[in-house]
């Protein structure tokens, strides 16, 4: 596909934004219409496939109408297709028409109708959609950023884990499917897959959960456009809350960035008809600690999702590494029953959620045994004296190349520290299990580098970077105060 269609898709998005249709709403309408157009293409030569799409809602019914008639038909189509089974119903669940001008809707249908999307390159289709997803994440008003993990970080995590063909990959909070796509690309690029491996990759490799209907829809379409799954295949992204119960299946890999925010809650209506939130505590027999801390629950759940030979790479906020009580219990058990071998400390300014201080923990599951499986923990500090912002200095894969090299994916048992007494600025350092367990609360929140901005005024970052960091820290502090106030007020 030429860049011309990409430009058309983008330009039309800008036209609609003038009418108050944001990236998120545009993405949703694009998803519905693309799905219907591709279903139409699959039903014709050379494919000639019979698809579970009612004839009264076929693509031709949209191209044949204009004006108010088109608008009424489109609204009815969205409502009725949401009642269908399988991936069709999931794509159209809770769907609504957000393009109020029938002329603009007709123009978008015409734009999509002129292209053959099935024959178009997977990369081109994927690039359009991923680009829109990123733009949507940048639109802070939409709140979509919480479902979008920086793609550079995802790629680095996949490069470290190095997934193998014919193995399963899961994400219990998969957002728009970023981890799946990066793993798919890695497997295609790094392996010369035979026919059965390609079949397994397309239909049997990926499994996820996403409880937000709109985000799950975007994930399904994102995967479909990247050649994962099929228009009439089973839906492999569940709408169920992953934390409710143990996974019925265990997996070879779990790659995840569970949602930020410490507490799990559900909304209900009280006797006065007012909406209230209630903290959710998951009473799971397979959990080591019962807590309403969502992050700790995800860490425990992810461990239970793994085969005994399973491997996990998970983004977690700092509180998971230092919090007492349930946090300490979870850390001790994780060190005991898995090999928690690596921690990557991440800088602020890389997530769309402000003020987030996060890390990636890498651990390998192990069979039950009497001894502690973790012998040493390697820590890479990519936070101290590192300055990133979303606008001026976005995180790039090259920024994490040194970490990947230190991780040594080919043989992580042959690692070399870059830190030493002679080189106190080295970012890669190992700690024995005895050093870890002797720390207060078995804290894994470890740093040894000196913050140069505190000691040397000449090394202060640019004013806009400094201002951004101040804002992030203030917002993070306010969020903490809000949680304290909610706790005090019993909400």
C-alpha positions in Angstrom: 0.0 0.0 0.0 1.3 3.4 -0.8 1.6 6.1 1.9 -1.2 7.9 0.1 -3.9 5.8 1.9 -2.1 6.2 5.2 -2.3 10.0 4.7 -6.0 9.8 3.7 -6.8 7.9 6.9 -4.9 10.4 9.0 -6.3 13.5 7.2 -9.8 12.3 7.6 -9.2 11.8 11.3 -8.2 15.5 11.5 -11.3 16.5 9.7 -13.5 14.6 12.1 -11.7 16.1 15.1 -13.0 19.5 14.0 -16.4 18.0 14.6 -15.5 16.9 18.1 -14.7 13.2 17.1 -11.5 12.3 19.0 -8.9 9.7 18.1 -10.6 7.1 20.3 -14.1 7.5 18.6 -12.5 7.6 15.2 -10.6 4.4 15.9 -13.8 2.7 17.0 -15.7 3.7 13.8 -12.7 2.7 11.7 -12.7 -0.7 13.5 -16.3 -1.4 12.7 -16.1 -0.3 9.1 -12.7 -2.0 8.4 -14.0 -5.3 9.9 -17.2 -5.2 7.7 -15.2 -4.3 4.5 -12.6 -7.1 5.1 -15.5 -9.5 5.8 -16.9 -8.5 2.4 -13.5 -9.0 0.7 -13.1 -12.5 2.3 -16.6 -13.5 1.0 -15.6 -12.9 -2.6 -13.1 -14.5 -5.0 -10.4 -15.7 -4.6 -11.3 -16.4 -0.9 -15.0 -17.3 -1.2 -15.4 -17.8 2.5 -18.8 -18.2 4.2 -18.7 -15.9 7.2 -21.2 -15.5 10.1 -22.3 -12.0 9.0 -26.0 -11.4 8.4 -26.7 -10.4 4.8 -28.8 -7.4 5.9 -25.6 -5.9 7.4 -23.2 -6.7 4.6 -20.8 -4.0 3.4 -22.9 -3.3 0.3 -25.8 -2.1 2.5 -23.6 0.8 3.7 -22.2 1.8 0.3 -25.7 1.9 -1.1 -27.1 4.4 1.3 -26.7 8.1 2.0 -27.9 10.7 4.5 -30.4 10.0 7.2 -31.2 6.5 5.8 -27.5 5.6 6.2 -27.3 6.9 9.7 -30.4 5.0 10.8 -29.1 1.8 9.2 -25.6 2.1 10.6 -27.0 2.6 14.2 -29.2 -0.5 13.8 -26.3 -2.5 12.3 -24.0 -1.7 15.3 -26.7 -2.6 17.8 -27.6 -5.9 16.2 -24.1 -7.1 15.4 -23.2 -6.6 19.1 -25.6 -9.5 19.8 -23.7 -12.0 17.6 -21.4 -14.7 19.0 -17.6 -15.0 18.8 -15.2 -12.3 17.6 -18.0 -10.6 15.6 -20.0 -9.9 18.7 -16.9 -8.9 20.6 -15.9 -6.4 18.0 -19.4 -4.8 18.1 -20.0 -5.1 21.8 -21.6 -1.8 23.2 -20.8 -0.2 19.8 -22.3 3.3 19.1 -22.2 5.7 16.1 -20.0 8.7 17.1 -20.0 10.4 13.7 -23.1 12.5 13.8 -22.8 14.0 10.3 -24.1 11.4 7.8 -22.0 13.1 5.0 -18.8 12.5 7.0 -19.8 8.9 7.7 -20.5 8.3 4.0 -17.1 9.8 3.2 -15.3 7.5 5.6 -17.2 4.5 4.1 -16.1 5.6 0.6 -12.5 6.0 1.8 -12.4 2.5 3.1 -14.4 1.1 0.1 -11.8 2.2 -2.4 -9.0 0.0 -1.0 -8.6 -3.8 -0.9 -7.6 -4.3 2.7 -7.2 -8.1 2.7 -4.5 -7.9 0.0 -2.8 -4.9 1.6 0.5 -5.5 3.4 0.1 -6.6 7.0 2.7 -4.0 8.1 0.9 -1.2 6.4 -2.5 -2.0 7.9 -0.8 -2.5 11.3 1.2 0.8 11.1 -2.0 2.8 10.4 -3.8 1.2 13.4 -0.8 1.3 15.8 -0.2 4.9 14.9 -3.8 5.8 15.7 -3.6 3.9 19.0 -0.5 5.9 20.0 -2.2 9.2 19.1 -5.2 8.1 21.1 -2.9 7.3 24.1 -1.4 10.8 23.8 -4.9 12.4 24.0 -4.9 12.6 27.8 -8.6 13.6 28.0 -9.5 10.1 26.6 -7.7 8.3 29.4 -6.5 5.8 26.8 -2.8 6.2 27.9 -3.4 3.7 30.7 -3.8 0.9 28.2 -0.7 1.8 26.2 2.7 0.6 27.2 5.7 2.3 25.4 6.5 0.1 22.4 10.2 0.4 23.0 9.9 -1.1 26.5 7.7 -3.9 25.2 10.2 -4.8 22.5 13.1 -4.8 25.0 11.2 -7.1 27.3 10.4 -9.5 24.4 14.1 -9.4 23.2 15.1 -10.4 26.8 12.6 -13.2 27.1 13.1 -14.5 23.5 9.9 -16.5 23.0 10.1 -19.7 21.1 7.8 -21.1 18.4 4.9 -23.4 19.3 4.7 -22.0 22.9 1.9 -20.1 24.5 2.0 -16.4 25.5 -0.5 -14.7 27.8 -1.3 -11.3 29.2 -4.0 -11.0 31.9 -4.4 -7.2 31.2 -3.6 -7.0 27.5 -4.9 -3.5 26.7 -4.6 -3.0 22.9 -2.4 -6.1 22.5 1.1 -4.5 22.4 2.9 -7.4 24.0 1.2 -9.9 21.6 2.3 -7.9 18.5 5.9 -7.5 19.6 6.1 -11.2 20.4 4.6 -12.1 17.0 7.0 -9.8 15.2 10.0 -11.4 17.1 8.9 -14.9 16.3 8.4 -14.1 12.6 11.7 -12.3 12.3 13.9 -14.5 14.4 12.6 -18.0 13.3 12.2 -19.7 10.0 8.8 -21.0 10.8 7.4 -24.1 9.1 3.7 -24.4 8.1 2.5 -26.0 11.4 4.5 -23.3 13.5 2.9 -20.5 11.4 -0.6 -22.1 12.0 0.1 -22.3 15.8 1.4 -18.7 15.9 -1.7 -17.4 14.1 -4.4 -19.3 16.1 -3.0 -20.9 19.3 -0.2 -18.8 20.7 -1.9 -15.7 22.3 -4.4 -15.5 25.2 -5.5 -12.4 27.1 -8.0 -10.7 29.3 -9.3 -7.1 28.9 -12.3 -6.0 30.9 -12.9 -2.7 29.2 -15.1 -3.4 26.1 -13.7 -0.6 24.0 -10.1 -1.5 24.7 -10.8 -5.2 24.0 -12.4 -4.2 20.7 -9.3 -2.3 19.7 -7.0 -5.2 20.8 -9.0 -7.7 18.7 -8.9 -5.5 15.6 -5.2 -4.7 16.2 -4.3 -8.4 16.3 -6.6 -9.2 13.3 -4.9 -6.5 11.2 -1.5 -7.9 12.1 -2.6 -11.4 10.9 -3.2 -12.9 14.3 -6.4 -14.8 14.5 -9.1 -14.6 11.8 -12.3 -13.0 11.0 -14.3 -16.1 12.0 -11.9 -17.7 14.5 -12.5 -18.0 18.2 -12.0 -14.9 20.4 -8.8 -15.3 22.4 -9.2 -12.1 24.5 -11.6 -12.8 27.4 -13.8 -10.0 28.9 -13.5 -11.6 32.3 -11.6 -10.1 35.2 -8.5 -12.2 35.3 -8.1 -11.9 39.0 -11.5 -13.4 39.9 -10.3 -17.0 39.7 -7.3 -19.1 38.8 -6.5 -19.4 35.1 -8.0 -22.7 33.7 -4.8 -23.0 31.6 -1.1 -22.4 32.3 1.2 -20.8 29.8 4.8 -20.8 28.7 5.2 -17.0 28.9 3.4 -14.1 30.5 4.3 -10.6 29.3 2.3 -7.9 31.0 1.9 -4.4 32.3 -1.1 -4.6 34.6 -3.1 -1.4 35.1 -1.6 1.3 37.3 -3.5 2.2 40.5 -3.1 0.3 43.7 -6.6 -0.7 44.6 -9.1 -2.9 42.8 -12.6 -1.6 43.2 -16.1 -2.1 41.8 -18.9 0.5 41.4 -22.3 -0.1 42.9 -25.4 1.9 43.6 -26.4 2.4 47.3 -30.0 2.7 48.7 -30.0 6.5 48.0 -29.2 5.8 44.3 -25.7 7.2 44.6 -22.7 5.5 43.0 -20.1 4.2 45.4 -16.9 2.3 45.1 -16.1 -0.8 47.1 -12.5 -2.1 47.4 -12.2 -5.6 46.0 -10.3 -8.2 47.9 -9.9 -11.4 45.9 -10.2 -14.4 48.2 -8.1 -16.9 46.3 -6.8 -20.0 47.9 -3.9 -20.0 45.5 -2.8 -16.5 46.6 -0.1 -16.1 49.3 -1.6 -12.9 50.6 -5.2 -11.5 50.6 -5.1 -7.8 49.7 -7.0 -5.1 47.8 -3.7 -4.0 46.3 -4.4 -4.7 42.6 -0.7 -4.8 41.7 0.2 -7.4 44.3 -2.8 -9.5 43.1 -1.7 -9.4 39.5 1.9 -10.5 40.5 0.4 -13.4 42.4 -2.0 -14.3 39.6 0.7 -14.2 37.0 2.8 -16.6 38.9 -0.2 -19.0 39.0 -0.7 -18.7 35.2 2.8 -20.0 34.4 3.7 -23.6 33.7 6.4 -24.9 36.0 8.9 -24.0 33.2 7.1 -20.7 32.5 8.8 -17.4 32.2 7.4 -13.9 33.1 8.3 -10.3 32.4 6.0 -7.9 34.2 5.9 -4.1 34.7 5.2 -3.2 38.3 5.2 0.1 40.2 7.7 0.8 43.0 5.2 -0.1 45.8 5.4 -3.8 44.8 9.1 -3.7 45.5 9.1 -2.1 49.0 5.6 -2.2 50.5 5.3 -4.0 53.9 2.5 -6.4 55.0 1.1 -8.3 52.0 3.9 -6.8 49.8 6.6 -8.4 51.9 4.8 -11.7 51.9 4.5 -11.7 48.1 8.1 -10.8 47.6 9.4 -13.5 50.0 7.3 -16.2 48.3 8.2 -15.0 44.8 11.9 -15.2 45.7 11.3 -18.7 47.2 9.2 -20.5 44.6 10.5 -18.7 41.4 13.9 -17.6 40.2 13.4 -13.8 40.3 16.6 -13.0 38.6 16.3 -9.5 37.1 14.9 -6.1 37.9 15.0 -3.2 35.4 14.4 0.2 37.2 12.5 2.5 34.8 12.7 6.3 34.6 9.8 8.6 35.0 8.4 10.4 31.9 7.9 7.3 29.7 4.3 6.5 30.5 1.1 8.4 29.7 0.1 8.1 33.3 1.9 10.9 35.1 4.5 10.4 37.9 4.7 6.7 37.6 7.8 5.0 39.0 7.9 1.5 37.6 10.2 -1.5 37.1 10.2 -4.7 35.1 10.6 -7.9 37.1 11.7 -11.0 35.2 11.2 -14.4 36.9 11.2 -18.0 35.9 8.7 -20.3 37.5 10.0 -23.5 39.1 8.6 -26.8 40.4 7.9 -27.1 44.2 11.1 -27.7 46.2 12.5 -27.2 49.7 15.2 -24.7 48.8 14.8 -21.0 47.8 15.0 -20.9 44.0 16.3 -17.4 43.7 20.1 -17.3 44.3 20.9 -13.8 43.1 19.0 -10.8 41.8 20.5 -8.6 39.1 19.4 -5.0 39.0 19.8 -2.5 36.1 19.2 1.1 37.2 17.9 3.0 34.2 16.3 5.6 36.4 19.0 7.5 38.3 20.2 10.5 36.2 18.0 9.5 33.3 15.6 12.1 31.9 12.8 11.2 29.4 9.7 13.2 28.5 6.8 12.1 26.2 7.2 15.1 23.9 10.9 16.0 23.7 12.8 12.8 24.6 10.7 9.7 24.2 12.0 6.3 25.2 13.5 4.5 22.2 14.7 0.9 21.9 18.3 2.1 21.5 18.0 3.5 25.1 17.5 0.0 26.4 20.2 -1.8 24.2 22.8 -1.7 27.0 20.3 -3.3 29.4 19.5 -6.0 26.8 23.2 -6.7 26.3 23.8 -6.8 30.1 20.7 -9.1 30.5 22.5 -11.5 28.1 19.4 -13.3 26.7 21.5 -16.0 25.0 22.9 -17.1 28.3 21.9 -15.1 31.3 24.0 -17.3 33.5 27.1 -15.7 32.0 26.5 -12.1 33.1 29.1 -9.5 34.1 28.5 -6.6 36.4 29.3 -3.1 35.1 29.3 -1.8 38.7 32.4 -2.2 40.9 34.2 -0.3 43.6 36.4 1.1 40.9 33.3 2.0 38.7 30.6 3.2 41.2 28.6 4.6 38.2 28.0 1.2 36.7 24.3 0.5 36.2 24.3 -3.3 36.3 24.8 -4.9 39.7 24.0 -8.2 41.3 22.8 -9.0 44.9 22.9 -12.4 46.6 19.7 -13.8 48.1 21.3 -13.3 51.5 21.8 -9.6 50.8 18.2 -9.3 49.6 16.6 -11.2 52.6 18.6 -9.2 55.1 17.1 -5.9 53.8 14.2 -4.3 55.7 10.9 -6.0 54.5 13.0 -7.9 52.0 12.8 -4.7 49.9 13.7 -5.0 46.2 13.7 -1.2 45.7 17.4 -1.0 45.3 19.6 1.9 44.2 23.3 2.6 44.6 23.9 5.4 42.1 24.3 9.0 43.2 21.8 11.4 41.9 24.1 13.9 40.2 21.4 16.7 40.0 21.5 16.8 43.8 25.2 17.2 44.0 26.2 19.2 40.9 24.2 22.2 39.7 26.0 22.1 36.4 24.4 18.8 35.7 20.8 19.9 36.0 18.6 18.8 33.1 17.0 21.3 30.7 14.3 23.6 32.4 11.4 21.9 30.5 12.6 18.5 31.6 13.0 19.7 35.2 9.5 21.3 35.1 8.0 18.1 33.8 9.6 16.1 36.6 8.3 18.5 39.2 4.8 18.2 37.8 5.0 14.4 37.7 6.2 14.3 41.3 3.5 16.6 42.4 0.8 14.6 40.6 2.2 11.4 42.1 2.1 12.9 45.5 -1.5 14.2 45.0 -2.6 10.7 43.9 -1.0 9.2 47.1 -2.9 11.8 49.2 -6.2 10.9 47.5 -5.7 7.3 48.3 -5.0 8.2 52.0 -8.1 10.4 52.1 -10.3 7.6 50.6 -8.9 5.2 53.2 -9.6 7.7 56.1 -13.1 8.3 54.8 -13.7 4.6 54.4 -14.4 4.7 50.7 
